[in-house]
Amino acid sequence: MDKGCTFNIVAYDITVRSWKKKLVAATEGNKRAAVKWVKGLTAQGMTHTDEAMELAWTFVKQGCDTIYLISDGWPTHTGDPRKDGELLEEKILKFFRKVNFLKKVKVHTIGFKGAHESFMRKLARENGGKFTFVE
């Protein structure tokens, strides 16, 4: 990231939280602090992707023009994607179809391990982004 860029991080599992309340400059100090924060995260189960993406969208008002979704699973609030995975996927896709119609914020997706690849590909494709699978 160039110094002129701004960024933030939204972490999600059973809870959703952002590293900072607003976008911050991509200074070396902020990048180091962000890495430290991420390294301190621990997974708590579930994958509240819908809530994370809604929180990420709030940063668009501050100038965010690109969102990166990184996931190792299916969106789920129950822990069983067979129960609510498809419903949450559709909720996320509908949300972005509605709010991103004029904004054209790029959404790139990065999946690894058990990521739901077809959903992540579709979300990226519909929002001008790219999907990448990391082994």
DSSP file (Angstrom, degrees, kcal/mol; ACC not computed):
  #  RESIDUE AA STRUCTURE BP1 BP2  ACC     N-H-->O    O-->H-N    N-H-->O    O-->H-N    TCO  KAPPA ALPHA  PHI   PSI    X-CA   Y-CA   Z-CA
    1    1 A M              0   0    0      0, 0.0     2,-0.1     0, 0.0    30,-0.1   0.000 360.0 360.0 360.0 134.0    0.0    0.0    0.0
    2    2 A D    >   -     0   0    0      1,-0.1     3,-1.7     4,-0.1    24,-0.3  -0.387 360.0-111.2 -74.0 157.9    1.2    3.4   -0.9
    3    3 A K  T 3  S+     0   0    0      1,-0.3    23,-0.6    22,-0.1    -1,-0.1   0.810 116.8  61.8 -59.1 -30.7    1.4    6.2    1.8
    4    4 A G  T 3  S+     0   0    0     21,-0.1    -1,-0.3    22,-0.1     2,-0.1   0.598  89.1  91.9 -74.1 -10.6   -1.4    8.0    0.0
    5    5 A C    <   -     0   0    0     -3,-1.7    21,-2.4    21,-0.2     2,-0.3  -0.426  62.6-150.8 -81.1 157.4   -3.8    5.1    0.6
    6    6 A T  E     +A   25   0A   0     19,-0.2     2,-0.3    -2,-0.1    19,-0.2  -0.914  21.4 167.3-122.2 156.6   -6.1    4.7    3.5
    7    7 A F  E     -A   24   0A   0     17,-2.2    17,-2.5    -2,-0.3     2,-0.3  -0.970  18.3-172.8-157.8 169.2   -7.3    1.4    5.0
    8    8 A N        -     0   0    0     -2,-0.3     2,-0.4    15,-0.2    15,-0.1  -0.933  21.1-128.6-156.2 171.1   -9.0   -0.4    7.9
    9    9 A I        -     0   0    0     -2,-0.3    10,-2.8    11,-0.1     2,-0.5  -0.994   9.1-161.8-131.6 135.0   -9.6   -4.0    8.8
   10   10 A V  E     -B   18   0B   0     -2,-0.4     2,-0.3     8,-0.2     8,-0.2  -0.977  12.0-164.4-114.5 120.9  -12.8   -5.7    9.8
   11   11 A A  E     -B   17   0B   0      6,-3.0     6,-2.3    -2,-0.5     2,-0.4  -0.799  11.8-178.3-102.5 147.1  -12.4   -9.0   11.6
   12   12 A Y  E     +B   16   0B   0     -2,-0.3     4,-0.2     4,-0.2     2,-0.2  -1.000  28.1 119.7-150.4 146.0  -15.3  -11.4   11.9
   13   13 A D  S    S-     0   0    0      2,-2.1    35,-1.8    -2,-0.4    33,-0.1  -0.419  99.6 -20.1-158.3-114.9  -16.3  -14.7   13.4
   14   14 A I  S    S+     0   0    0     31,-0.2     2,-0.3    32,-0.2    32,-0.1   0.701 142.0  39.8 -77.3 -18.6  -19.1  -14.9   16.0
   15   15 A T  S    S-     0   0    0     31,-0.1    -2,-2.1     2,-0.0     2,-0.4  -0.866  77.2-142.2-122.9 161.4  -18.5  -11.2   16.5
   16   16 A V  E     +B   12   0B   0     -2,-0.3     2,-0.3    -4,-0.2    -4,-0.2  -0.991  29.4 157.3-126.2 128.0  -17.7   -8.4   14.0
   17   17 A R  E     -B   11   0B   0     -6,-2.3    -6,-3.0    -2,-0.4     2,-0.3  -0.996  30.6-133.7-149.9 151.5  -15.3   -5.6   14.9
   18   18 A S  E     -B   10   0B   0     -2,-0.3    -8,-0.2    -8,-0.2     3,-0.1  -0.792  18.1-131.4-105.3 152.1  -13.1   -3.1   13.1
   19   19 A W  S    S+     0   0    0    -10,-2.8     2,-0.3    -2,-0.3    -1,-0.1   0.935  94.1  13.2 -63.1 -48.1   -9.5   -2.4   13.9
   20   20 A K  S    S-     0   0    0    -11,-0.3    -1,-0.1     2,-0.1   -11,-0.1  -0.845  74.0-122.6-125.7 162.7  -10.1    1.4   13.9
   21   21 A K  S    S+     0   0    0     -2,-0.3     2,-0.3     2,-0.1    -1,-0.0   0.667  96.2  19.1 -79.1 -16.3  -13.3    3.5   13.9
   22   22 A K  S    S-     0   0    0    -15,-0.1   -15,-0.1    40,-0.0     2,-0.1  -0.925  98.1 -75.7-144.5 168.7  -12.3    5.2   10.6
   23   23 A L        -     0   0    0     -2,-0.3     2,-0.3    36,-0.1   -15,-0.2  -0.394  49.1-157.0 -63.9 143.7   -9.9    4.7    7.7
   24   24 A V  E     -A    7   0A   0    -17,-2.5   -17,-2.2    -2,-0.1    -1,-0.0  -0.886  24.1 -92.6-124.1 156.7   -6.3    5.5    8.5
   25   25 A A  E     -A    6   0A   0     -2,-0.3     2,-1.8   -19,-0.2   -19,-0.2  -0.345  37.5-116.3 -65.1 146.6   -3.3    6.5    6.4
   26   26 A A        +     0   0    0    -21,-2.4   -21,-0.2   -23,-0.6    -1,-0.1  -0.330  58.3 154.0 -83.8  55.9   -1.2    3.6    5.2
   27   27 A T     >  -     0   0    0     -2,-1.8     4,-2.5     1,-0.1     5,-0.2  -0.382  59.7-109.2 -76.8 162.9    1.9    4.8    7.1
   28   28 A E  H  > S+     0   0    0      1,-0.2     4,-2.4     2,-0.2     5,-0.2   0.903 120.6  52.0 -59.5 -40.5    4.6    2.2    8.1
   29   29 A G  H  > S+     0   0    0      1,-0.2     4,-2.4     2,-0.2    -1,-0.2   0.912 110.3  46.6 -63.2 -43.6    3.5    2.6   11.7
   30   30 A N  H  > S+     0   0    0      2,-0.2     4,-2.4     1,-0.2    -1,-0.2   0.885 111.8  51.4 -66.4 -38.4   -0.2    2.0   11.0
   31   31 A K  H  X S+     0   0    0     -4,-2.5     4,-2.2     2,-0.2    -2,-0.2   0.912 111.4  47.3 -65.8 -41.3    0.7   -1.0    8.8
   32   32 A R  H  X S+     0   0    0     -4,-2.4     4,-2.3     2,-0.2    -2,-0.2   0.919 112.7  49.3 -63.9 -42.7    2.8   -2.5   11.6
   33   33 A A  H  X S+     0   0    0     -4,-2.4     4,-2.2     1,-0.2    -2,-0.2   0.884 110.2  51.3 -64.3 -38.2    0.0   -1.8   14.1
   34   34 A A  H  X S+     0   0    0     -4,-2.4     4,-2.6     2,-0.2    -1,-0.2   0.919 109.5  49.2 -65.2 -43.8   -2.5   -3.5   11.9
   35   35 A V  H  X S+     0   0    0     -4,-2.2     4,-2.6     1,-0.2    -2,-0.2   0.916 110.8  50.8 -61.5 -42.8   -0.4   -6.6   11.4
   36   36 A K  H  X S+     0   0    0     -4,-2.3     4,-1.1     2,-0.2    -1,-0.2   0.912 110.5  49.4 -60.8 -42.9    0.0   -6.8   15.2
   37   37 A W  H  < S+     0   0    0     -4,-2.2     3,-0.5     1,-0.2     4,-0.4   0.929 111.8  48.1 -62.6 -45.7   -3.7   -6.5   15.7
   38   38 A V  H >< S+     0   0    0     -4,-2.6     3,-1.6     1,-0.2    -2,-0.2   0.907 107.8  54.9 -62.7 -42.3   -4.4   -9.2   13.1
   39   39 A K  H 3< S+     0   0    0     -4,-2.6    -1,-0.2     1,-0.3    -2,-0.2   0.770 104.6  56.2 -63.2 -24.4   -1.8  -11.5   14.7
   40   40 A G  T 3< S+     0   0    0     -4,-1.1    -1,-0.3    -3,-0.5    -2,-0.2   0.516  85.5 106.5 -84.6  -5.5   -3.7  -11.1   18.0
   41   41 A L    <   -     0   0    0     -3,-1.6     2,-0.4    -4,-0.4    -3,-0.0  -0.462  50.5-165.7 -74.9 145.5   -7.0  -12.3   16.6
   42   42 A T        -     0   0    0     -2,-0.1     2,-0.2     0, 0.0    -2,-0.0  -0.995  25.5-112.3-129.4 140.2   -8.3  -15.8   17.5
   43   43 A A        -     0   0    0     -2,-0.4   -30,-0.1     1,-0.1     3,-0.1  -0.495  25.4-174.5 -72.4 135.1  -11.1  -17.6   15.7
   44   44 A Q        -     0   0    0      1,-0.4    -1,-0.1    -2,-0.2   -31,-0.1   0.181  46.7-102.3-113.6  14.1  -14.3  -18.0   17.8
   45   45 A G  S    S+     0   0    0      1,-0.2    -1,-0.4   -31,-0.0   -31,-0.2  -0.112  81.4  68.0  85.4 170.6  -16.3  -20.1   15.4
   46   46 A M        -     0   0    0      1,-0.2     2,-0.2   -33,-0.1    -1,-0.2   0.232  69.4-121.0  60.2 168.6  -19.1  -19.1   13.0
   47   47 A T  B     -C   76   0C   0     29,-2.1     2,-2.3   -33,-0.1    29,-2.2  -0.690  21.7-174.0-144.9  85.2  -18.6  -16.9   10.1
   48   48 A H     >  +     0   0    0    -35,-1.8     4,-2.0     1,-0.2     3,-0.2  -0.362  25.2 153.6 -80.8  60.9  -20.8  -13.7   10.3
   49   49 A T  H  >  +     0   0    0     -2,-2.3     4,-2.6     1,-0.2     5,-0.2   0.855  65.2  58.1 -60.3 -38.9  -19.8  -12.6    6.8
   50   50 A D  H  > S+     0   0    0     -3,-0.3     4,-1.9     1,-0.2    -1,-0.2   0.930 109.2  43.4 -60.3 -46.9  -23.0  -10.6    6.2
   51   51 A E  H  > S+     0   0    0      1,-0.2     4,-2.2     2,-0.2    -1,-0.2   0.861 112.9  53.4 -68.2 -35.5  -22.4   -8.4    9.3
   52   52 A A  H  X S+     0   0    0     -4,-2.0     4,-2.6     2,-0.2    -2,-0.2   0.913 109.5  47.5 -65.1 -42.4  -18.7   -8.0    8.4
   53   53 A M  H  X S+     0   0    0     -4,-2.6     4,-2.0     2,-0.2    -2,-0.2   0.857 110.2  52.5 -69.6 -34.1  -19.5   -6.8    4.9
   54   54 A E  H  X S+     0   0    0     -4,-1.9     4,-0.9    -5,-0.2    -1,-0.2   0.912 111.7  46.4 -66.2 -41.4  -22.2   -4.4    6.2
   55   55 A L  H >X S+     0   0    0     -4,-2.2     3,-0.8     1,-0.2     4,-0.5   0.920 110.6  52.8 -65.4 -43.1  -19.6   -2.9    8.6
   56   56 A A  H >< S+     0   0    0     -4,-2.6     3,-1.4     1,-0.3     4,-0.3   0.884 102.9  59.4 -58.3 -38.0  -17.0   -2.8    5.8
   57   57 A W  H >< S+     0   0    0     -4,-2.0     3,-2.0     1,-0.3     4,-0.5   0.812  91.0  68.9 -63.2 -29.4  -19.5   -0.9    3.7
   58   58 A T  H X< S+     0   0    0     -4,-0.9     3,-0.7    -3,-0.8    -1,-0.3   0.772  91.7  61.5 -61.4 -23.7  -19.7    1.9    6.3
   59   59 A F  G X<>S+     0   0    0     -3,-1.4     5,-2.1    -4,-0.5     3,-0.8   0.596  83.5  78.2 -79.3  -9.8  -16.2    2.9    5.4
   60   60 A V  G X 5S+     0   0    0     -3,-2.0     3,-1.8    -4,-0.3    -1,-0.2   0.871  86.7  60.2 -62.9 -36.2  -17.3    3.7    1.8
   61   61 A K  G < 5S+     0   0    0     -3,-0.7    -1,-0.2    -4,-0.5    -2,-0.2   0.743 102.9  52.7 -63.3 -21.9  -18.6    7.0    3.2
   62   62 A Q  G < 5S-     0   0    0     -3,-0.8    -1,-0.3    -4,-0.2    -2,-0.2   0.395 135.9 -84.0 -94.3   1.9  -15.1    7.8    4.2
   63   63 A G  T < 5S+     0   0    0     -3,-1.8    -3,-0.2     1,-0.3     2,-0.2   0.451  72.7 155.0 113.1   1.8  -13.6    7.1    0.8
   64   64 A C      < +     0   0    0     -5,-2.1    -1,-0.3     1,-0.2     3,-0.1  -0.435  10.0 171.5 -61.8 128.6  -13.1    3.3    0.7
   65   65 A D        +     0   0    0      1,-0.2    41,-2.1    -2,-0.2     2,-0.3   0.407  60.4  44.9-119.5  -0.6  -13.2    2.2   -2.9
   66   66 A T  E     -d  106   0D   0     39,-0.2     2,-0.4    41,-0.0    -1,-0.2  -0.994  58.6-166.1-146.7 136.2  -12.2   -1.4   -2.5
   67   67 A I  E     -d  107   0D   0     39,-3.1    41,-2.8    -2,-0.3     2,-0.5  -0.979   6.3-158.4-121.9 135.6  -13.1   -4.2   -0.1
   68   68 A Y  E     -d  108   0D   0     -2,-0.4     2,-0.6    39,-0.2    41,-0.2  -0.968   5.8-161.6-112.0 120.8  -11.2   -7.5    0.3
   69   69 A L  E     -d  109   0D   0     39,-2.9    41,-3.3    -2,-0.5     2,-0.5  -0.912   8.0-173.9-101.5 121.9  -13.1  -10.4    1.8
   70   70 A I  E     +d  110   0D   0     -2,-0.6     2,-0.3    39,-0.2    41,-0.2  -0.973  15.7 159.9-116.7 126.3  -10.9  -13.1    3.1
   71   71 A S  E     -d  111   0D   0     39,-2.3    41,-1.7    -2,-0.5    44,-0.2  -0.992  39.3-165.7-148.6 153.1  -12.6  -16.3    4.3
   72   72 A D  S    S+     0   0    0     -2,-0.3    42,-0.9    39,-0.2     2,-0.3   0.133  79.2  23.4-117.8  15.8  -12.0  -19.9    5.1
   73   73 A G  S    S-     0   0    0     40,-0.1    43,-1.1    43,-0.1    42,-0.1  -0.855  86.7 -70.0-157.9-168.6  -15.7  -20.9    5.3
   74   74 A W        -     0   0    0     -2,-0.3     2,-0.3    41,-0.2   -25,-0.1  -0.675  56.7 -95.8 -93.0 149.9  -19.3  -20.4    4.4
   75   75 A P        +     0   0    0      0, 0.0     2,-0.3     0, 0.0    13,-0.2  -0.535  63.2 154.6 -62.0 129.2  -21.3  -17.5    5.9
   76   76 A T  B     -C   47   0C   0    -29,-2.2   -29,-2.1    -2,-0.3   -27,-0.1  -0.963  41.4-175.1-159.9 142.9  -23.1  -19.0    8.9
   77   77 A H  S    S+     0   0    0     -2,-0.3    -1,-0.1   -31,-0.2   -29,-0.1   0.512  94.9  48.0-106.6 -14.1  -24.7  -17.9   12.2
   78   78 A T  S    S-     0   0    0      2,-0.1    -2,-0.0   -31,-0.1   -32,-0.0   0.617 106.9-116.0-101.6 -15.9  -25.5  -21.4   13.3
   79   79 A G  S    S+     0   0    0    -32,-0.1   -33,-0.1     1,-0.1     3,-0.1   0.329  96.0  88.0  91.8  -7.0  -22.2  -23.1   12.6
   80   80 A D    >>  -     0   0    0      1,-0.1     3,-2.4     2,-0.0     4,-1.1  -0.883  59.4-166.0-126.6  98.8  -23.9  -25.3   10.1
   81   81 A P  H 3>>S+     0   0    0      0, 0.0     4,-1.9     0, 0.0     5,-0.6   0.702  86.6  69.6 -60.4 -18.0  -24.0  -23.8    6.6
   82   82 A R  H 345S+     0   0    0      1,-0.2     4,-0.1     2,-0.2    -6,-0.0   0.788 103.0  45.6 -67.9 -24.1  -26.6  -26.3    5.5
   83   83 A K  H <45S-     0   0    0     -3,-2.4    -1,-0.2     1,-0.0     4,-0.1   0.877 139.9  -5.0 -84.9 -41.0  -29.0  -24.5    7.8
   84   84 A D  H  X5S+     0   0    0     -4,-1.1     4,-2.4    -9,-0.1     5,-0.2   0.412  99.5 101.4-137.1   1.2  -28.4  -20.9    6.9
   85   85 A G  H  X5S+     0   0    0     -4,-1.9     4,-2.4    -5,-0.3     5,-0.2   0.926  87.8  43.6 -59.1 -50.8  -25.5  -20.7    4.5
   86   86 A E  H  ><S+     0   0    0     -5,-0.6     4,-2.4     1,-0.2    -1,-0.2   0.890 113.5  52.3 -65.0 -39.0  -27.5  -20.1    1.3
   87   87 A L  H  > S+     0   0    0      1,-0.2     4,-2.0     2,-0.2    -1,-0.2   0.921 112.3  45.1 -62.2 -44.8  -29.8  -17.6    2.9
   88   88 A L  H  X S+     0   0    0     -4,-2.4     4,-2.3   -13,-0.2    -2,-0.2   0.877 110.7  53.9 -68.8 -37.5  -26.8  -15.6    4.2
   89   89 A E  H  X S+     0   0    0     -4,-2.4     4,-2.5    -5,-0.2    -2,-0.2   0.943 110.6  46.2 -59.5 -47.1  -25.1  -15.7    0.8
   90   90 A E  H  X S+     0   0    0     -4,-2.4     4,-2.7     1,-0.2     5,-0.2   0.877 109.6  55.2 -64.9 -36.8  -28.2  -14.4   -0.9
   91   91 A K  H  X S+     0   0    0     -4,-2.0     4,-2.3     2,-0.2    -1,-0.2   0.921 110.5  45.7 -59.7 -44.7  -28.5  -11.7    1.8
   92   92 A I  H  X S+     0   0    0     -4,-2.3     4,-2.3     2,-0.2     5,-0.2   0.929 113.3  48.4 -66.0 -46.4  -24.9  -10.5    1.1
   93   93 A L  H  X S+     0   0    0     -4,-2.5     4,-2.2     1,-0.2    -2,-0.2   0.919 113.4  47.4 -61.5 -44.2  -25.4  -10.6   -2.7
   94   94 A K  H  X S+     0   0    0     -4,-2.7     4,-2.1     2,-0.2    -1,-0.2   0.903 109.2  54.9 -63.5 -41.5  -28.7   -8.7   -2.5
   95   95 A F  H  X S+     0   0    0     -4,-2.3     4,-2.8    -5,-0.2     5,-0.3   0.941 112.0  42.7 -56.9 -49.3  -27.1   -6.1   -0.1
   96   96 A F  H  X S+     0   0    0     -4,-2.3     4,-2.0     1,-0.2    -1,-0.2   0.846 109.9  56.2 -70.7 -32.8  -24.3   -5.4   -2.6
   97   97 A R  H  < S+     0   0    0     -4,-2.2    -1,-0.2    -5,-0.2    -2,-0.2   0.888 115.1  40.8 -62.3 -36.3  -26.6   -5.3   -5.6
   98   98 A K  H >< S+     0   0    0     -4,-2.1     3,-0.6    -5,-0.2     4,-0.2   0.962 124.3  32.0 -76.4 -54.4  -28.6   -2.6   -3.8
   99   99 A V  H 3X S+     0   0    0     -4,-2.8     4,-0.5     1,-0.2     3,-0.3   0.757 120.4  48.8 -80.9 -24.2  -25.9   -0.4   -2.2
  100  100 A N  H 3X S+     0   0    0     -4,-2.0     4,-1.3    -5,-0.3    -1,-0.2   0.311  77.6 104.0 -99.8   9.3  -23.2   -0.8   -4.9
  101  101 A F  H <4 S+     0   0    0     -3,-0.6    -1,-0.2    -4,-0.2    -2,-0.1   0.902 101.4  12.9 -57.9 -44.6  -25.4   -0.1   -7.9
  102  102 A L  H  4 S+     0   0    0     -3,-0.3    -1,-0.2    -4,-0.2    -2,-0.1   0.718 122.6  62.3-104.1 -27.5  -24.0    3.4   -8.4
  103  103 A K  H  < S-     0   0    0     -4,-0.5    -2,-0.1     2,-0.1    -3,-0.1   0.890  77.5-157.7 -69.6 -40.9  -20.9    3.4   -6.1
  104  104 A K     <  +     0   0    0     -4,-1.3     2,-0.3     1,-0.2    -3,-0.1   0.892  19.0 177.5  60.6  43.5  -19.1    0.6   -8.0
  105  105 A V        -     0   0    0     -5,-0.1     2,-0.3     1,-0.1   -39,-0.2  -0.625  30.4-121.0 -72.4 131.3  -16.8   -0.3   -5.0
  106  106 A K  E     -d   66   0D   0    -41,-2.1   -39,-3.1    -2,-0.3     2,-0.5  -0.562  23.2-161.5 -77.0 137.8  -14.6   -3.2   -6.0
  107  107 A V  E     -d   67   0D   0     20,-1.2    22,-0.4    17,-0.3     2,-0.4  -0.949   7.3-173.6-122.0 109.6  -15.0   -6.4   -3.9
  108  108 A H  E     -d   68   0D   0    -41,-2.8   -39,-2.9    -2,-0.5     2,-0.4  -0.798   9.8-153.6 -97.7 143.8  -12.1   -8.8   -4.2
  109  109 A T  E     -de  69 131D   0     21,-2.2    23,-2.2    -2,-0.4     2,-0.4  -0.953  10.3-169.3-123.5 141.1  -12.4  -12.2   -2.5
  110  110 A I  E     -de  70 132D   0    -41,-3.3   -39,-2.3    -2,-0.4     2,-0.3  -0.987  11.8-173.2-129.4 120.4   -9.7  -14.5   -1.2
  111  111 A G  E     +de  71 133D   0     21,-2.6    23,-3.1    -2,-0.4     2,-0.3  -0.869   8.4 167.6-117.1 148.4  -10.5  -18.0   -0.1
  112  112 A F  E >   - e   0 134D   0    -41,-1.7     3,-1.1    -2,-0.3     2,-0.2  -0.961  55.0  -1.3-149.6 166.8   -8.5  -20.7    1.6
  113  113 A K  T 3  S-     0   0    0     21,-0.5   -40,-0.1    -2,-0.3   -41,-0.1  -0.355 134.1  -1.8  52.9-114.2   -9.1  -24.0    3.3
  114  114 A G  T 3  S+     0   0    0    -42,-0.9    -1,-0.2    -2,-0.2   -42,-0.1   0.039  89.9 152.4 -96.5  26.8  -12.9  -24.6    3.3
  115  115 A A    <   -     0   0    0     -3,-1.1     2,-1.5   -44,-0.2   -41,-0.2  -0.198  55.3-115.0 -58.6 146.1  -14.0  -21.4    1.7
  116  116 A H     >  -     0   0    0    -43,-1.1     4,-2.1     1,-0.2     3,-0.2  -0.678  37.5-173.4 -84.2  91.5  -17.2  -21.5   -0.3
  117  117 A E  H  > S+     0   0    0     -2,-1.5     4,-2.7     1,-0.2     5,-0.2   0.850  73.6  53.4 -60.8 -43.7  -15.6  -20.8   -3.7
  118  118 A S  H  > S+     0   0    0      1,-0.2     4,-2.0     2,-0.2    -1,-0.2   0.903 111.8  46.3 -64.9 -39.4  -18.7  -20.4   -5.9
  119  119 A F  H  > S+     0   0    0     -3,-0.2     4,-2.7     2,-0.2    -1,-0.2   0.932 113.8  48.2 -64.4 -45.8  -20.2  -17.7   -3.6
  120  120 A M  H  X S+     0   0    0     -4,-2.1     4,-2.0     1,-0.2    -2,-0.2   0.874 111.2  50.5 -66.2 -36.8  -16.9  -15.9   -3.3
  121  121 A R  H  X S+     0   0    0     -4,-2.7     4,-2.8    -5,-0.2    -1,-0.2   0.925 112.1  47.7 -63.2 -44.2  -16.4  -16.0   -7.1
  122  122 A K  H  X S+     0   0    0     -4,-2.0     4,-2.7    -5,-0.2    -2,-0.2   0.917 110.3  50.8 -65.6 -44.4  -19.9  -14.6   -7.6
  123  123 A L  H  X S+     0   0    0     -4,-2.7     4,-0.7     1,-0.2     6,-0.2   0.923 114.7  44.1 -59.8 -45.0  -19.6  -11.8   -5.1
  124  124 A A  H ><>S+     0   0    0     -4,-2.0     5,-3.0    -5,-0.2     3,-1.0   0.946 113.8  49.6 -64.3 -48.6  -16.3  -10.7   -6.7
  125  125 A R  H ><5S+     0   0    0     -4,-2.8     3,-1.1     1,-0.3    -2,-0.2   0.902 110.3  50.0 -59.2 -43.6  -17.6  -11.0  -10.3
  126  126 A E  H 3<5S+     0   0    0     -4,-2.7    -1,-0.3     1,-0.2    -2,-0.2   0.658 115.2  44.8 -71.2 -14.4  -20.8   -9.0   -9.5
  127  127 A N  T <<5S-     0   0    0     -3,-1.0   -20,-1.2    -4,-0.7    -1,-0.2   0.003 118.2-100.3-123.3  28.6  -18.7   -6.2   -7.9
  128  128 A G  T < 5S+     0   0    0     -3,-1.1    -3,-0.2   -22,-0.2   -22,-0.1   0.655  85.2 116.0  69.3  17.3  -15.9   -5.7  -10.3
  129  129 A G      < -     0   0    0     -5,-3.0     2,-0.3   -22,-0.4   -21,-0.2  -0.335  59.1-116.8-107.2-170.7  -13.4   -7.8   -8.3
  130  130 A K        -     0   0    0     -2,-0.1   -21,-2.2    -3,-0.1     2,-0.4  -0.947  15.0-133.5-128.8 149.8  -11.4  -10.9   -8.6
  131  131 A F  E     -e  109   0D   0     -2,-0.3     2,-0.4   -23,-0.2   -21,-0.2  -0.856  21.6-174.2-101.0 138.1  -11.5  -14.2   -6.7
  132  132 A T  E     -e  110   0D   0    -23,-2.2   -21,-2.6    -2,-0.4     2,-0.5  -1.000  12.6-151.7-131.3 133.5   -8.2  -15.8   -5.5
  133  133 A F  E     -e  111   0D   0     -2,-0.4     2,-0.5   -23,-0.2   -21,-0.2  -0.913  11.1-160.6-104.0 131.1   -7.8  -19.1   -3.8
  134  134 A V  E      e  112   0D   0    -23,-3.1   -21,-0.5    -2,-0.5    -2,-0.0  -0.943 360.0 360.0-113.0 125.6   -4.8  -19.5   -1.5
  135  135 A E              0   0    0     -2,-0.5    -1,-0.1   -23,-0.1   -23,-0.1   0.454 360.0 360.0 -89.3 360.0   -3.6  -23.0   -0.6
